[in-house]
Amino acid sequence: QTSIRHTDRPTQAQALSSKMMVGGFGDFRDADDDEKKMCIALKKDIQAMLKIEEEFKDFVVKRCKTQVVAGINYIFEVVADDCTYKVTIWKKLDQTHELTSVVRVMM
């Protein structure tokens, strides 16, 4: 006879799925401290991709959304010197990060 154990605690898979959606991006949410640090660490690469020679005076990571791939894709909403950008970073399985795109959002 098989017994079924009931628990109110979500499984690890359920907890992860509430944060990330396999195959598509989840909704935007506030970026946590580790996510902000990841984006800020690539600030010079972001400036280089945008061909901006002068360093950003202000650089604020607002929100992000994630997509599970072979690692995790992040799309960050960043406000830098009064411009808003969508910054896409791929966090690889080996925990390294690659800046994949930067797009200015026209308001």
Protein Blocks (a to p, Z undefined) as FASTA:
>chain_A
ZZddddfbdcfklmmmmmpcghiacddddddfklmmmmmmmmmmmmmmnopabdcfbdcd
fbdcddddehjdddddddeehiacdddddddfkopacdfbdcdddZZ
